[in-house]
Amino acid sequence: MTTLNLSDEALRNLVQGPGDVEWRYEMRRECQEILPGLLLGPFQASKSLETLKSLGVTHIVCIRDQKEAFSVKPRFPDQFEYLVLDVEDNEEQNVIRLFPEADQFIQGAMKQGGKVLVHCNGGISLSPAFVVMFVMRHCQLSWEDALHLVQNRRYCISPNGGFLTQIKEYESIYKAKVAVASFPAAPMQRVVSRRKRDDEEEDSRIEDRKRALVGGDGGDGDDAMMATGP
């Protein structure tokens, strides 16, 4: 997992966002840069090839309700690399289950030096939920700070109640993964090796007992068993 190694002060400044931006209503129809290389916006922001090129976009995550598939779809498949996620834009939709695919796609694009636009239809609830989880994981922030970071750049976001609950749940999930990843691998390997050695020794003792029961001369097993009786 890649993380942004920032000081506490840098993280605070990152969460607070640019203080000189005056949010205007029409900006909800545009996309905003959340992190270097990561943009968030509505479907409308993905419809202008000229705008996408001017922003340096190379990859697009299109998150859409299945009912919107006829209209919310990749417009320039020969110009950009797309990931399309068909979901249900309601509070019951499990976004945590779908997040790893989006996370891997975004990471891969950013590692190549690309720039990713993540959008849904309105850029208000569905796609922001994915971006908040990405920010939370890779900046190692609390769900509240991650939400504030995204909201301080795209003021109009408002994940629905179900998505917000999952965003809160994801904090403990990503922290558990960080803890597992930081656990030293060598001691675990020694434990596994020791268990394997103990198992092999136990198998050897069982084989020795079997040979003792049947006799060491290769004779008939029943005769050997009788010979060991009283």
GROMACS elastic network, one bead per residue, 0.5 to 0.9 nm:
[ bonds ]
;  ai    aj funct       b0    kb
    1   107     6  0.89236   500
    1   137     6  0.87299   500
    1   138     6  0.76432   500
    1   178     6  0.83212   500
    1   181     6  0.85357   500
    2   107     6  0.79191   500
    2   137     6  0.89010   500
    2   138     6  0.62661   500
    3   137     6  0.75579   500
    3   139     6  0.57860   500
    3   140     6  0.72381   500
    4   138     6  0.60905   500
    4   139     6  0.53388   500
    4   140     6  0.80530   500
    5   139     6  0.76231   500
    6     9     6  0.80093   500
    6    10     6  0.57880   500
    6    11     6  0.60758   500
    6   139     6  0.80719   500
    7    10     6  0.50740   500
    7    11     6  0.61507   500
    7    12     6  0.86204   500
    8    11     6  0.50663   500
    8    12     6  0.61849   500
    8    13     6  0.86574   500
    9    12     6  0.50561   500
    9    13     6  0.62237   500
    9    14     6  0.84877   500
   10    13     6  0.51095   500
   10    14     6  0.60331   500
   10    15     6  0.86255   500
   11    15     6  0.61021   500
   11    16     6  0.85537   500
   11   139     6  0.79966   500
   11   141     6  0.86722   500
   12    15     6  0.51484   500
   12    16     6  0.61719   500
   12    17     6  0.85896   500
   12   145     6  0.88141   500
   13    16     6  0.51261   500
   13    17     6  0.61376   500
   13    18     6  0.82075   500
   14    17     6  0.52612   500
   14    18     6  0.81767   500
   14    35     6  0.87293   500
   14   149     6  0.67279   500
   15   145     6  0.62499   500
   15   146     6  0.71052   500
   15   147     6  0.86839   500
   15   148     6  0.62530   500
   15   150     6  0.78449   500
   15   152     6  0.74716   500
   16    19     6  0.75628   500
   16   145     6  0.88578   500
   16   148     6  0.73160   500
   16   149     6  0.62373   500
   16   152     6  0.64672   500
   16   153     6  0.89024   500
   17    34     6  0.89702   500
   17   148     6  0.87795   500
   17   149     6  0.64875   500
   17   150     6  0.85374   500
   17   151     6  0.89620   500
   17   152     6  0.56160   500
   17   153     6  0.64238   500
   18    21     6  0.62279   500
   18   152     6  0.76961   500
   18   153     6  0.75338   500
   19    22     6  0.84023   500
   19   152     6  0.87582   500
   21   153     6  0.84661   500
   23    26     6  0.86076   500
   23    27     6  0.68956   500
   23    28     6  0.89494   500
   23   153     6  0.89910   500
   23   154     6  0.84168   500
   23   155     6  0.70998   500
   24    27     6  0.54894   500
   24    28     6  0.78717   500
   25    28     6  0.61014   500
   25    29     6  0.83156   500
   25   156     6  0.85532   500
   26    29     6  0.57485   500
   26    30     6  0.74655   500
   27    30     6  0.50755   500
   27    31     6  0.75546   500
   27    32     6  0.85468   500
   27   154     6  0.83781   500
   27   156     6  0.88143   500
   28    31     6  0.73174   500
   28    32     6  0.89609   500
   28    41     6  0.73538   500
   28    42     6  0.74246   500
   28   122     6  0.81048   500
   28   123     6  0.77029   500
   28   124     6  0.83794   500
   28   154     6  0.75530   500
   28   155     6  0.81828   500
   28   156     6  0.64916   500
   28   157     6  0.87981   500
   29    41     6  0.72249   500
   29    42     6  0.61981   500
   29    43     6  0.83335   500
   29    44     6  0.62821   500
   29    45     6  0.65654   500
   29   122     6  0.78674   500
   29   123     6  0.83858   500
   30    40     6  0.86820   500
   30    41     6  0.59936   500
   30    42     6  0.68601   500
   30    44     6  0.72956   500
   30    45     6  0.53502   500
   31    39     6  0.62571   500
   31    40     6  0.52550   500
   31    42     6  0.67557   500
   31    44     6  0.88657   500
   31    45     6  0.59452   500
   31    46     6  0.87350   500
   31   117     6  0.79525   500
   31   118     6  0.89181   500
   31   119     6  0.84645   500
   31   123     6  0.84175   500
   31   154     6  0.79395   500
   32    38     6  0.85388   500
   32    39     6  0.54155   500
   32    40     6  0.54818   500
   32    41     6  0.63776   500
   32   153     6  0.64826   500
   32   154     6  0.61955   500
   33    36     6  0.68212   500
   33    37     6  0.73845   500
   33    38     6  0.58075   500
   33    40     6  0.64571   500
   33    41     6  0.89438   500
   33   117     6  0.87257   500
   33   153     6  0.71661   500
   33   154     6  0.84184   500
   34    37     6  0.81033   500
   34    38     6  0.57210   500
   34    39     6  0.56138   500
   34    40     6  0.67173   500
   34   131     6  0.83926   500
   34   135     6  0.85340   500
   34   149     6  0.76398   500
   34   150     6  0.59983   500
   34   151     6  0.89705   500
   34   152     6  0.88400   500
   34   153     6  0.62002   500
   34   154     6  0.78739   500
   35    38     6  0.50939   500
   35    39     6  0.72043   500
   35   135     6  0.80073   500
   35   150     6  0.87930   500
   36    39     6  0.81866   500
   36   110     6  0.89223   500
   36   115     6  0.79907   500
   37    56     6  0.89322   500
   37    57     6  0.83580   500
   37   109     6  0.87428   500
   37   110     6  0.63327   500
   37   113     6  0.78710   500
   37   114     6  0.66189   500
   37   116     6  0.60260   500
   37   117     6  0.84491   500
   38   106     6  0.80675   500
   38   110     6  0.81195   500
   38   115     6  0.59354   500
   38   116     6  0.50262   500
   38   117     6  0.61494   500
   38   118     6  0.75758   500
   38   131     6  0.86245   500
   39    57     6  0.85948   500
   39   115     6  0.75950   500
   39   116     6  0.59663   500
   39   118     6  0.60975   500
   39   119     6  0.84153   500
   39   131     6  0.89008   500
   40   116     6  0.84588   500
   40   117     6  0.57094   500
   40   119     6  0.58766   500
   40   120     6  0.89816   500
   40   123     6  0.70326   500
   40   127     6  0.74907   500
   40   128     6  0.71476   500
   40   131     6  0.74839   500
   40   150     6  0.88107   500
   40   154     6  0.77450   500
   41    44     6  0.79506   500
   41    45     6  0.62159   500
   41    46     6  0.82527   500
   41   117     6  0.73121   500
   41   118     6  0.65482   500
   41   119     6  0.50681   500
   41   120     6  0.73841   500
   41   121     6  0.86215   500
   41   122     6  0.73850   500
   41   124     6  0.80312   500
   41   127     6  0.79426   500
   41   128     6  0.83404   500
   41   154     6  0.80863   500
   42    45     6  0.55881   500
   42    46     6  0.73930   500
   42   118     6  0.82645   500
   42   119     6  0.50882   500
   42   120     6  0.55558   500
   42   121     6  0.53054   500
   42   124     6  0.75747   500
   42   127     6  0.83938   500
   43    46     6  0.53310   500
   43    47     6  0.69385   500
   43    62     6  0.79459   500
   43    72     6  0.67811   500
   43    73     6  0.86263   500
   43   119     6  0.57114   500
   43   120     6  0.56189   500
   43   122     6  0.63274   500
   43   123     6  0.71847   500
   44    47     6  0.54145   500
   44    48     6  0.77854   500
   44   119     6  0.88492   500
   44   121     6  0.75919   500
   44   122     6  0.79458   500
   45    48     6  0.66306   500
   45    51     6  0.78311   500
   45    52     6  0.78183   500
   45   117     6  0.88204   500
   45   119     6  0.80379   500
   46    49     6  0.74789   500
   46    51     6  0.82258   500
   46    52     6  0.68604   500
   46    60     6  0.81338   500
   46    62     6  0.89416   500
   46    74     6  0.82578   500
   46    75     6  0.75958   500
   46    76     6  0.89624   500
   46   117     6  0.79401   500
   46   119     6  0.77304   500
   47    51     6  0.84220   500
   47    52     6  0.82508   500
   47    74     6  0.87231   500
   47    75     6  0.65380   500
   47    76     6  0.84553   500
   48    51     6  0.52757   500
   48    52     6  0.62622   500
   48    53     6  0.86250   500
   48    75     6  0.88791   500
   49    52     6  0.51420   500
   49    53     6  0.60820   500
   49    54     6  0.85242   500
   49    75     6  0.86377   500
   49    76     6  0.75613   500
   49    79     6  0.86416   500
   50    53     6  0.52350   500
   50    54     6  0.61481   500
   50    55     6  0.87116   500
   51    54     6  0.50529   500
   51    55     6  0.62196   500
   51    56     6  0.86892   500
   51    57     6  0.89016   500
   52    55     6  0.51959   500
   52    56     6  0.63349   500
   52    57     6  0.54233   500
   52    58     6  0.82628   500
   52   117     6  0.87646   500
   53    56     6  0.50916   500
   53    57     6  0.60294   500
   53    58     6  0.81555   500
   54    57     6  0.77947   500
   55   115     6  0.84199   500
   56   114     6  0.78744   500
   56   115     6  0.63706   500
   56   116     6  0.88263   500
   57    60     6  0.75671   500
   57    80     6  0.77522   500
   57   114     6  0.69969   500
   57   116     6  0.58105   500
   57   117     6  0.66144   500
   58    79     6  0.78742   500
   58    80     6  0.53265   500
   58    81     6  0.65893   500
   58    82     6  0.89596   500
   58   109     6  0.78351   500
   58   114     6  0.55372   500
   58   115     6  0.53640   500
   58   116     6  0.62152   500
   58   117     6  0.81734   500
   59    80     6  0.54001   500
   59    82     6  0.58368   500
   59    83     6  0.80448   500
   59   105     6  0.86759   500
   59   106     6  0.80218   500
   59   109     6  0.66830   500
   59   114     6  0.70069   500
   59   115     6  0.62224   500
   59   117     6  0.64242   500
   59   118     6  0.86566   500
   60    74     6  0.83653   500
   60    80     6  0.68504   500
   60    81     6  0.62620   500
   60    83     6  0.63867   500
   60    84     6  0.84086   500
   60   106     6  0.87552   500
   60   115     6  0.84979   500
   60   116     6  0.54663   500
   60   118     6  0.58990   500
   60   119     6  0.77129   500
   61    81     6  0.86046   500
   61    82     6  0.58014   500
   61    84     6  0.59988   500
   61    85     6  0.76625   500
   61   102     6  0.72865   500
   61   105     6  0.82063   500
   61   106     6  0.80912   500
   61   116     6  0.72794   500
   61   117     6  0.62006   500
   61   119     6  0.62692   500
   61   120     6  0.83725   500
   61   127     6  0.87972   500
   62    72     6  0.77874   500
   62    73     6  0.69749   500
   62    74     6  0.72025   500
   62    82     6  0.70668   500
   62    83     6  0.60634   500
   62    85     6  0.62793   500
   62    86     6  0.85171   500
   62   117     6  0.83989   500
   62   118     6  0.63543   500
   62   119     6  0.54774   500
   62   120     6  0.59838   500
   62   121     6  0.86888   500
   62   127     6  0.84150   500
   63    72     6  0.84588   500
   63    73     6  0.88983   500
   63    83     6  0.82086   500
   63    84     6  0.58994   500
   63    86     6  0.62324   500
   63    87     6  0.71274   500
   63   118     6  0.76027   500
   63   119     6  0.61053   500
   63   121     6  0.77122   500
   63   126     6  0.74556   500
   63   127     6  0.63712   500
   64    67     6  0.80603   500
   64    68     6  0.62990   500
   64    69     6  0.67371   500
   64    72     6  0.65094   500
   64    73     6  0.80531   500
   64    84     6  0.76663   500
   64    85     6  0.63608   500
   64    86     6  0.53402   500
   64    87     6  0.59910   500
   64    88     6  0.76016   500
   64    89     6  0.76560   500
   64   119     6  0.83506   500
   64   120     6  0.53910   500
   64   121     6  0.64867   500
   64   126     6  0.81984   500
   64   127     6  0.86149   500
   65    68     6  0.53343   500
   65    69     6  0.68800   500
   65    72     6  0.85142   500
   65    85     6  0.84546   500
   65    86     6  0.57584   500
   65    89     6  0.55300   500
   65    90     6  0.89963   500
   65   120     6  0.82313   500
   65   121     6  0.82529   500
   66    69     6  0.53893   500
   66    70     6  0.86794   500
   66    85     6  0.88825   500
   66    86     6  0.53110   500
   66    87     6  0.58647   500
   66    88     6  0.63593   500
   66    89     6  0.85949   500
   67    70     6  0.75426   500
   67    88     6  0.82374   500
   68    71     6  0.56819   500
   68    72     6  0.55981   500
   68    73     6  0.83198   500
   68   121     6  0.82214   500
   69    72     6  0.52572   500
   69    73     6  0.61031   500
   69    86     6  0.78585   500
   70    73     6  0.69629   500
   72    75     6  0.86655   500
   72   120     6  0.79119   500
   72   121     6  0.67418   500
   73    84     6  0.78330   500
   74    77     6  0.60007   500
   74    80     6  0.88834   500
   74    82     6  0.70028   500
   74    83     6  0.88802   500
   74    84     6  0.79585   500
   75    78     6  0.88752   500
   76    79     6  0.53118   500
   76    80     6  0.63197   500
   76    81     6  0.88034   500
   76    82     6  0.89707   500
   77    80     6  0.55813   500
   77    81     6  0.65997   500
   77    82     6  0.69397   500
   78    81     6  0.78644   500
   83   101     6  0.87681   500
   83   102     6  0.75156   500
   83   105     6  0.73473   500
   85    98     6  0.80048   500
   85   101     6  0.89586   500
   85   102     6  0.83090   500
   87    90     6  0.88579   500
   87    93     6  0.70492   500
   87    94     6  0.86598   500
   87    95     6  0.83932   500
   87    98     6  0.87786   500
   88    91     6  0.85587   500
   88    92     6  0.80658   500
   88    93     6  0.57607   500
   88    94     6  0.88453   500
   89    92     6  0.83501   500
   89    93     6  0.67291   500
   89   125     6  0.83235   500
   89   126     6  0.65372   500
   90    93     6  0.57632   500
   90   126     6  0.86806   500
   90   160     6  0.76456   500
   90   162     6  0.75225   500
   90   163     6  0.84069   500
   91    94     6  0.83065   500
   91   160     6  0.64015   500
   91   161     6  0.63053   500
   91   163     6  0.62428   500
   92   162     6  0.62809   500
   92   163     6  0.83058   500
   93    96     6  0.89894   500
   93   162     6  0.76391   500
   93   163     6  0.78286   500
   94    97     6  0.58176   500
   94    98     6  0.70720   500
   94   162     6  0.86082   500
   94   163     6  0.80399   500
   94   166     6  0.78813   500
   95    98     6  0.51077   500
   95    99     6  0.59560   500
   95   126     6  0.86203   500
   95   129     6  0.77822   500
   95   130     6  0.73637   500
   95   163     6  0.71432   500
   95   166     6  0.73647   500
   95   167     6  0.88084   500
   96    99     6  0.51444   500
   96   100     6  0.76401   500
   96   130     6  0.83863   500
   96   133     6  0.86045   500
   96   163     6  0.89558   500
   96   166     6  0.67477   500
   96   167     6  0.80261   500
   96   169     6  0.88264   500
   96   170     6  0.71043   500
   97   100     6  0.69894   500
   97   101     6  0.87009   500
   98   101     6  0.61031   500
   98   102     6  0.70884   500
   98   130     6  0.88376   500
   99   102     6  0.52328   500
   99   103     6  0.59459   500
   99   104     6  0.86012   500
   99   130     6  0.63785   500
   99   133     6  0.79136   500
   99   134     6  0.83127   500
  100   104     6  0.60318   500
  100   105     6  0.85237   500
  101   104     6  0.52774   500
  101   105     6  0.62670   500
  101   106     6  0.86976   500
  102   105     6  0.51102   500
  102   106     6  0.61097   500
  102   107     6  0.84987   500
  102   130     6  0.77403   500
  102   134     6  0.87929   500
  103   106     6  0.52511   500
  103   107     6  0.60501   500
  103   108     6  0.84908   500
  103   130     6  0.83343   500
  103   131     6  0.89519   500
  103   133     6  0.88411   500
  103   134     6  0.65053   500
  104   107     6  0.51596   500
  104   108     6  0.60218   500
  104   109     6  0.85920   500
  105   108     6  0.52009   500
  105   109     6  0.62607   500
  105   110     6  0.87190   500
  106   109     6  0.51939   500
  106   110     6  0.61899   500
  106   111     6  0.85861   500
  106   115     6  0.85572   500
  106   116     6  0.65316   500
  106   118     6  0.88783   500
  106   134     6  0.88155   500
  107   110     6  0.51763   500
  107   111     6  0.60458   500
  107   112     6  0.86461   500
  108   111     6  0.52153   500
  108   112     6  0.64426   500
  108   113     6  0.89260   500
  108   114     6  0.85720   500
  109   112     6  0.52551   500
  109   113     6  0.66111   500
  109   114     6  0.50733   500
  109   115     6  0.67272   500
  109   116     6  0.68918   500
  110   115     6  0.62054   500
  110   116     6  0.74138   500
  111   114     6  0.71808   500
  112   115     6  0.89368   500
  118   123     6  0.84992   500
  118   127     6  0.63877   500
  118   128     6  0.82438   500
  118   130     6  0.84594   500
  118   131     6  0.75311   500
  119   122     6  0.77364   500
  119   123     6  0.57241   500
  119   126     6  0.83349   500
  119   127     6  0.54099   500
  119   128     6  0.80272   500
  120   123     6  0.52602   500
  120   124     6  0.80520   500
  120   125     6  0.83208   500
  120   126     6  0.63143   500
  120   127     6  0.52160   500
  120   128     6  0.84774   500
  121   124     6  0.82444   500
  121   126     6  0.83978   500
  121   127     6  0.84516   500
  122   125     6  0.76787   500
  122   126     6  0.83766   500
  122   127     6  0.85744   500
  123   126     6  0.68459   500
  123   127     6  0.58285   500
  123   128     6  0.64978   500
  123   156     6  0.83975   500
  123   157     6  0.69479   500
  124   127     6  0.71517   500
  124   128     6  0.63902   500
  124   129     6  0.88831   500
  124   154     6  0.88894   500
  124   156     6  0.63070   500
  124   158     6  0.55096   500
  124   159     6  0.66452   500
  125   128     6  0.55391   500
  125   129     6  0.63198   500
  125   157     6  0.60594   500
  125   158     6  0.52096   500
  125   160     6  0.60008   500
  125   163     6  0.78580   500
  126   129     6  0.54362   500
  126   130     6  0.71001   500
  126   158     6  0.88471   500
  126   159     6  0.64923   500
  126   160     6  0.80286   500
  126   163     6  0.76932   500
  127   130     6  0.53413   500
  127   131     6  0.64246   500
  127   132     6  0.87465   500
  127   159     6  0.86772   500
  128   132     6  0.59358   500
  128   133     6  0.85330   500
  128   147     6  0.88044   500
  128   150     6  0.77164   500
  128   151     6  0.88847   500
  128   157     6  0.65765   500
  128   158     6  0.78575   500
  128   159     6  0.67734   500
  129   132     6  0.52494   500
  129   133     6  0.63980   500
  129   134     6  0.87467   500
  129   147     6  0.86943   500
  129   158     6  0.87908   500
  129   159     6  0.61062   500
  129   160     6  0.88563   500
  129   163     6  0.63117   500
  129   164     6  0.74495   500
  129   166     6  0.86951   500
  129   167     6  0.69497   500
  130   133     6  0.52670   500
  130   134     6  0.62630   500
  130   135     6  0.87441   500
  130   167     6  0.86531   500
  131   135     6  0.61291   500
  131   136     6  0.84594   500
  131   146     6  0.89697   500
  131   150     6  0.76478   500
  132   135     6  0.51297   500
  132   136     6  0.60094   500
  132   137     6  0.86189   500
  132   143     6  0.77105   500
  132   146     6  0.56413   500
  132   147     6  0.56680   500
  132   148     6  0.88869   500
  132   149     6  0.81859   500
  132   150     6  0.64309   500
  132   167     6  0.74710   500
  133   137     6  0.61352   500
  133   138     6  0.85737   500
  133   143     6  0.77724   500
  133   146     6  0.74826   500
  133   147     6  0.85380   500
  133   167     6  0.63785   500
  133   170     6  0.71219   500
  133   171     6  0.81409   500
  134   137     6  0.53225   500
  134   138     6  0.61093   500
  134   139     6  0.82249   500
  134   146     6  0.86864   500
  135   138     6  0.53963   500
  135   139     6  0.56000   500
  135   140     6  0.75673   500
  135   141     6  0.74643   500
  135   146     6  0.58434   500
  135   147     6  0.84480   500
  135   149     6  0.81563   500
  135   150     6  0.80094   500
  136   139     6  0.55795   500
  136   140     6  0.53244   500
  136   142     6  0.63465   500
  136   143     6  0.62096   500
  136   144     6  0.89218   500
  136   145     6  0.78181   500
  136   146     6  0.50658   500
  136   147     6  0.81350   500
  136   167     6  0.89537   500
  136   170     6  0.86258   500
  136   171     6  0.72701   500
  136   174     6  0.83043   500
  137   141     6  0.68312   500
  137   142     6  0.88413   500
  137   146     6  0.88243   500
  137   170     6  0.87278   500
  137   171     6  0.77804   500
  137   174     6  0.60712   500
  137   175     6  0.80456   500
  137   178     6  0.89578   500
  138   141     6  0.79689   500
  139   146     6  0.81631   500
  140   146     6  0.86511   500
  140   171     6  0.88711   500
  140   174     6  0.83782   500
  140   175     6  0.79913   500
  141   144     6  0.79167   500
  141   145     6  0.59471   500
  141   146     6  0.58135   500
  141   171     6  0.81447   500
  142   145     6  0.53002   500
  142   146     6  0.61413   500
  142   147     6  0.85291   500
  142   168     6  0.84221   500
  142   171     6  0.63809   500
  143   146     6  0.50978   500
  143   147     6  0.60145   500
  143   148     6  0.85267   500
  143   167     6  0.64020   500
  143   168     6  0.56606   500
  143   169     6  0.86289   500
  143   170     6  0.79199   500
  143   171     6  0.59911   500
  144   147     6  0.51513   500
  144   148     6  0.61461   500
  144   149     6  0.85628   500
  144   168     6  0.80977   500
  145   148     6  0.50153   500
  145   149     6  0.60024   500
  145   150     6  0.86854   500
  146   149     6  0.50483   500
  146   150     6  0.63946   500
  146   151     6  0.85344   500
  147   150     6  0.53485   500
  147   151     6  0.59885   500
  147   152     6  0.84570   500
  147   167     6  0.87524   500
  148   152     6  0.57816   500
  148   153     6  0.86138   500
  149   152     6  0.53308   500
  149   153     6  0.68379   500
  149   154     6  0.89299   500
  150   153     6  0.54429   500
  150   154     6  0.61372   500
  150   155     6  0.79098   500
  150   157     6  0.80967   500
  151   156     6  0.71090   500
  151   157     6  0.61395   500
  151   158     6  0.83879   500
  152   155     6  0.56637   500
  154   157     6  0.62347   500
  155   158     6  0.86896   500
  158   164     6  0.87897   500
  159   162     6  0.79690   500
  159   163     6  0.57584   500
  159   164     6  0.58325   500
  160   163     6  0.53856   500
  160   164     6  0.61164   500
  160   165     6  0.86967   500
  161   164     6  0.50756   500
  161   165     6  0.61988   500
  161   166     6  0.87387   500
  162   165     6  0.51970   500
  162   166     6  0.64235   500
  162   167     6  0.87233   500
  163   166     6  0.50937   500
  163   167     6  0.61264   500
  163   168     6  0.87112   500
  164   168     6  0.63503   500
  164   169     6  0.86860   500
  165   168     6  0.52107   500
  165   169     6  0.63228   500
  165   170     6  0.87255   500
  166   170     6  0.59942   500
  166   171     6  0.88401   500
  167   170     6  0.51322   500
  167   171     6  0.68724   500
  168   171     6  0.56605   500
  168   172     6  0.78217   500
  169   172     6  0.59287   500
  169   173     6  0.67886   500
  170   174     6  0.60870   500
  170   175     6  0.84198   500
  171   174     6  0.55039   500
  171   175     6  0.61929   500
  171   176     6  0.86571   500
  172   175     6  0.51199   500
  172   176     6  0.61103   500
  172   177     6  0.87058   500
  173   176     6  0.52615   500
  173   177     6  0.64503   500
  173   178     6  0.88280   500
  174   177     6  0.50283   500
  174   178     6  0.62245   500
  174   179     6  0.86672   500
  175   178     6  0.50135   500
  175   179     6  0.62076   500
  175   180     6  0.86797   500
  176   179     6  0.50723   500
  176   180     6  0.62476   500
  176   181     6  0.86027   500
  177   180     6  0.51143   500
  177   181     6  0.60590   500
  177   182     6  0.85781   500
  178   181     6  0.50812   500
  178   182     6  0.61709   500
  178   183     6  0.87638   500
  179   182     6  0.52465   500
  179   183     6  0.64172   500
  180   183     6  0.52756   500
  180   184     6  0.87618   500
  181   184     6  0.80776   500
  181   185     6  0.87800   500
  182   185     6  0.84899   500
  183   187     6  0.89247   500
  183   188     6  0.86341   500
  184   187     6  0.63008   500
  184   188     6  0.71613   500
  185   188     6  0.53644   500
  185   189     6  0.62762   500
  185   190     6  0.88628   500
  186   189     6  0.50463   500
  186   190     6  0.62959   500
  186   191     6  0.87447   500
  187   190     6  0.50277   500
  187   191     6  0.62704   500
  187   192     6  0.87167   500
  188   191     6  0.50529   500
  188   192     6  0.62823   500
  188   193     6  0.86162   500
  189   192     6  0.51086   500
  189   193     6  0.61143   500
  189   194     6  0.85431   500
  190   193     6  0.50170   500
  190   194     6  0.60107   500
  190   195     6  0.85185   500
  191   194     6  0.51265   500
  191   195     6  0.61671   500
  191   196     6  0.85821   500
  192   195     6  0.51370   500
  192   196     6  0.61529   500
  192   197     6  0.86145   500
  193   196     6  0.50422   500
  193   197     6  0.61240   500
  193   198     6  0.85787   500
  194   197     6  0.50356   500
  194   198     6  0.61043   500
  194   199     6  0.85403   500
  195   198     6  0.50363   500
  195   199     6  0.60938   500
  195   200     6  0.85815   500
  196   199     6  0.50767   500
  196   200     6  0.62003   500
  196   201     6  0.86679   500
  197   200     6  0.50902   500
  197   201     6  0.62182   500
  197   202     6  0.86184   500
  198   201     6  0.50920   500
  198   202     6  0.61448   500
  198   203     6  0.86219   500
  199   202     6  0.50587   500
  199   203     6  0.61718   500
  199   204     6  0.85977   500
  200   203     6  0.50668   500
  200   204     6  0.62027   500
  200   205     6  0.87501   500
  201   204     6  0.50016   500
  201   205     6  0.63003   500
  201   206     6  0.87165   500
  202   205     6  0.51157   500
  202   206     6  0.62936   500
  202   207     6  0.87129   500
  203   206     6  0.51122   500
  203   207     6  0.62698   500
  203   208     6  0.87112   500
  204   207     6  0.51176   500
  204   208     6  0.62615   500
  204   209     6  0.87537   500
  205   208     6  0.50267   500
  205   209     6  0.62901   500
  205   210     6  0.86858   500
  206   209     6  0.51521   500
  206   210     6  0.62748   500
  206   211     6  0.87478   500
  207   210     6  0.50329   500
  207   211     6  0.62434   500
  207   212     6  0.86482   500
  208   211     6  0.51752   500
  208   212     6  0.62404   500
  208   213     6  0.87475   500
  209   212     6  0.50609   500
  209   213     6  0.62911   500
  209   214     6  0.88887   500
  210   213     6  0.51533   500
  210   214     6  0.64421   500
  210   215     6  0.85782   500
  211   214     6  0.53490   500
  211   215     6  0.59561   500
  211   216     6  0.63174   500
  212   215     6  0.51798   500
  212   216     6  0.65115   500
  213   216     6  0.84869   500
  213   221     6  0.79647   500
  213   224     6  0.68149   500
  213   225     6  0.64484   500
  213   228     6  0.77991   500
  214   217     6  0.84570   500
  214   218     6  0.74729   500
  214   219     6  0.73915   500
  214   220     6  0.73995   500
  214   222     6  0.78164   500
  214   223     6  0.82879   500
  214   224     6  0.52522   500
  214   225     6  0.65073   500
  215   218     6  0.64529   500
  215   219     6  0.67904   500
  215   220     6  0.84778   500
  215   221     6  0.75229   500
  215   224     6  0.57372   500
  215   225     6  0.83054   500
  216   219     6  0.77355   500
  218   221     6  0.81593   500
  219   222     6  0.87447   500
  219   223     6  0.74512   500
  219   224     6  0.70413   500
  220   223     6  0.54938   500
  220   224     6  0.63745   500
  220   225     6  0.88188   500
  221   224     6  0.50932   500
  221   225     6  0.62209   500
  221   226     6  0.87026   500
  222   225     6  0.50668   500
  222   226     6  0.62105   500
  222   227     6  0.85635   500
  223   226     6  0.50723   500
  223   227     6  0.60986   500
  223   228     6  0.87826   500
  224   228     6  0.65044   500
  225   228     6  0.53339   500
  225   229     6  0.67862   500
  226   229     6  0.52369   500
  226   230     6  0.84671   500
  227   230     6  0.80512   500
